[in-house]
Amino acid sequence: ANLLRTADHGTGKFLPTIASELGQPEEKMRDTLRFMRTIGSVETFSVSQPGCTPMERWRLTERLQQLWDEVCG
């Protein structure tokens, strides 16, 4: 969650990037992120860029981001 908290909310992070930065296998991170999405902590989105296929990105939900900022500053 902290890795996604520090990412730009508008661009989020790709699954391979998250896995690499945390030193975890992609499959494990995929399962973890899916669970976090189920409990409302993260969300997926796509950014359209001309000439590129949109890829799924991950970010914290607005609600969790606000809560984190209020509690942790």
Backbone hydrogen bonds, N-H to C=O, Kabsch-Sander energy under -0.5 kcal/mol:
donor,donor_aa,acceptor,acceptor_aa,energy
5,R,1,A,-2.3
6,T,2,N,-1.8
7,A,3,L,-0.5
7,A,4,L,-0.5
11,T,8,D,-0.9
12,G,8,D,-2.9
13,K,58,W,-2.0
15,L,56,E,-0.5
18,I,14,F,-2.4
19,A,15,L,-2.7
20,S,16,P,-2.3
21,E,17,T,-2.8
22,L,18,I,-1.8
23,G,19,A,-0.8
23,G,20,S,-0.7
24,Q,19,A,-2.5
29,M,25,P,-2.1
30,R,26,E,-2.9
31,D,27,E,-2.1
32,T,28,K,-2.3
33,L,29,M,-3.0
34,R,30,R,-2.3
35,F,31,D,-2.1
36,M,32,T,-2.6
37,R,33,L,-2.3
38,T,34,R,-2.1
39,I,35,F,-1.8
40,G,37,R,-1.3
41,S,36,M,-3.0
42,V,36,M,-0.8
43,E,59,R,-2.7
45,F,57,R,-1.7
47,V,55,M,-0.5
48,S,46,S,-0.5
52,C,49,Q,-2.2
57,R,45,F,-2.7
58,W,13,K,-2.9
59,R,43,E,-1.9
61,T,41,S,-2.2
65,Q,61,T,-2.6
66,Q,62,E,-2.7
67,L,63,R,-2.3
68,W,64,L,-2.9
69,D,65,Q,-2.3
70,E,66,Q,-2.4
71,V,67,L,-2.4
72,C,68,W,-3.2
73,G,68,W,-0.5
73,G,69,D,-1.4
